[in-house]
Amino acid sequence: MNRPAFKLTLLIVLLVVALVVVPFALRSSPYLVSVLINATVLSVIASGVWITFAIGRINISQGAFAMIGGYVTAILSTRYGVSFWVCLPLSGLVAAVAGVLVGLPILRLKGVYFSMISLSLTEAVRLAFLNGGEFTRGASGIVNVPRPGALQLSGMTLIPAFDGSSPFPYYYLAMGLLILTLLALWRIANSRLGWTFRSMRLNEELAASVGVNVAKYRVIAFGICCFIGGIGGAFFVGFHQNIYPASYTINDSMSFMLYCFLGGLDYIAGPVIGAFLLSISFEGLQPLQQYQPLIYALLMIGFMLWLPNGILSLSSWGSSAGGSGPTPEGDKTDAPLASVESR
Amino acid sequence: MPLLSVANLTKRYGGLVANNDISFELEKGEILSVIGPNGAGKSTLFKLIAGFVKPTAGRVEFQGEDVTGLPAHVIAERGIVRTFQETTIFKEMSALQNVVVAHHLRCHATTLGIFFNSRRAREDELRFRESAADILQFLGLGAVMHEQAGSLPHGHLRALGIAMGMAASPTVLRLDEPFAGMNPEETDAAVEMVRKIVQRGMTVVLVEHDMKAVMRISDRIVVISFGAKIAEGTPAEIQSNPTVIEAYLGSEDDELGI
């Protein structure tokens, strides 16, 4: 079977499994479904980080934007009674605007400097919500956020209200978000936009010389990343009905980045594979929870040493020559970890 | 009116004067070379013109408009495009893709249009592929256009860098040491290539160390030493200019001093 046909078949099989087989098989185990929902939306949020990897920035701030999105939904729906279906895109937008404003200055930094700033951004946002007074209700967070209501359009009910008796409405919503996100990523990766991003990652100065407005595209990429993060954060608020400043910490931001690494930066499915593998395996290894950072660190070192292109790079072994290891890019590369690409 | 005019351009880094009061003009259709010993300030001069560094004082005018200190991508948009030495290409893309990406300035589609694959975006893509293939053929890279750029030999990489510059269809194309490290036959071929580019209607500015090639190809030469312009003229004038000879003979001492 040739490759495109194989890919299409695989895609259809995956869709059927995700939308039909899994819900049927797990119809009486809501706990497992909620684990899957968790992994699905974590991979949505991590997909945003994948886009910042595409422009050559190692972004450890995604938790901050998920948190911003979460609080937007929590505050709007508890205090102003705004429908979840309005809050969801709005959370993405607010996170994107915040991302653009913060991104304008900090995206001028490269390599480890950007990573450090983005890392502290997660902490800064957490502290801001912790000290937000009555508006954010500090450490006690915002609880009793209403579940998503019905989505009606001119009298027709498109989506019935989520009553909480079954996790499946959330499951399908999560899958819908994931599919939309992957479609967006696929379009970006395969359009001129993706090549522009890649050219910036490979050499920003050269990209500027051929006329690319590097500053503009950096901010676009970061804005998309934050939008996706905000949407993910909003979903989790609808799912858990609460949000606290402790909901997203530096650990979460690191995990989002790690998912991308683990799955493979060259593949749009990379963050999904990474998120599912890590989050589900840790769900199964509850006793090891306290060692999670340690295990993550070891995993990360191991991957950089032996599988720098991620798990998905195993699929191209033997079929393509390029990208079999970390390419020494010399001193020009500001983000050496993100410079590995094969096609 | 000159195509490009540089007037009293100065760049100081603290106490260090990298460029001191440099002025020269570029006429349409000529080949102008800028030469000078290592560390003379040639790179800084062109960074100033291309907008990567803002000058301390002085003016750059292009086609009668002031372009001093504009951002790099805007200068490229106006029509002054630089090519790089072979180390600066997108190594992990194919030769063709390198040139397709370099067509950025001729993009008609909006960012959203590109995302949703509008008709315009598809037309752009087709146009760019054709034009890129055309440029690569023109520069003799037709046979290797689908190879990964990082695996091409030096001569090809040099040509690829030039192809990327041409993709932006610039008015002024600045070539950065196009003959460096070439043997005489390769240099001959490269000189021919540069002449062909000029026939295509571009004006060429060269920065080069290979004196033989410079003397053969240039209409005029500007000589820079210690950040200042010390001479300007035809190749014959430059060859017999005592200041230039001294600057070059003296350069050995400079190298010892480094």
Chai-1 contact restraints between the chains, C-beta under 6 A:
chainA,res_idxA,chainB,res_idxB,connection_type,confidence,min_distance_angstrom,max_distance_angstrom,comment,restraint_id
A,R187,B,F115,contact,1.0,0.0,6.0,A-B,restraint_1
A,S191,B,I114,contact,1.0,0.0,6.0,A-B,restraint_2
A,R192,B,I114,contact,1.0,0.0,6.0,A-B,restraint_3
A,L193,B,I114,contact,1.0,0.0,6.0,A-B,restraint_4
A,W195,B,V101,contact,1.0,0.0,6.0,A-B,restraint_5
A,S199,B,F90,contact,1.0,0.0,6.0,A-B,restraint_6
A,S199,B,V101,contact,1.0,0.0,6.0,A-B,restraint_7
A,L202,B,F90,contact,1.0,0.0,6.0,A-B,restraint_8
A,N203,B,T88,contact,1.0,0.0,6.0,A-B,restraint_9
A,L206,B,T88,contact,1.0,0.0,6.0,A-B,restraint_10
A,A208,B,A72,contact,1.0,0.0,6.0,A-B,restraint_11
A,A208,B,H73,contact,1.0,0.0,6.0,A-B,restraint_12
A,S209,B,R82,contact,1.0,0.0,6.0,A-B,restraint_13
A,V210,B,A102,contact,1.0,0.0,6.0,A-B,restraint_14
A,V210,B,H104,contact,1.0,0.0,6.0,A-B,restraint_15
A,V210,B,A168,contact,1.0,0.0,6.0,A-B,restraint_16
A,G211,B,H73,contact,1.0,0.0,6.0,A-B,restraint_17
A,G211,B,A76,contact,1.0,0.0,6.0,A-B,restraint_18
A,G211,B,E77,contact,1.0,0.0,6.0,A-B,restraint_19
A,G211,B,H104,contact,1.0,0.0,6.0,A-B,restraint_20
A,G211,B,L105,contact,1.0,0.0,6.0,A-B,restraint_21
A,G211,B,A168,contact,1.0,0.0,6.0,A-B,restraint_22
A,V212,B,H73,contact,1.0,0.0,6.0,A-B,restraint_23
A,V212,B,H104,contact,1.0,0.0,6.0,A-B,restraint_24
A,N213,B,H73,contact,1.0,0.0,6.0,A-B,restraint_25
A,E341,B,E92,contact,1.0,0.0,6.0,A-B,restraint_26
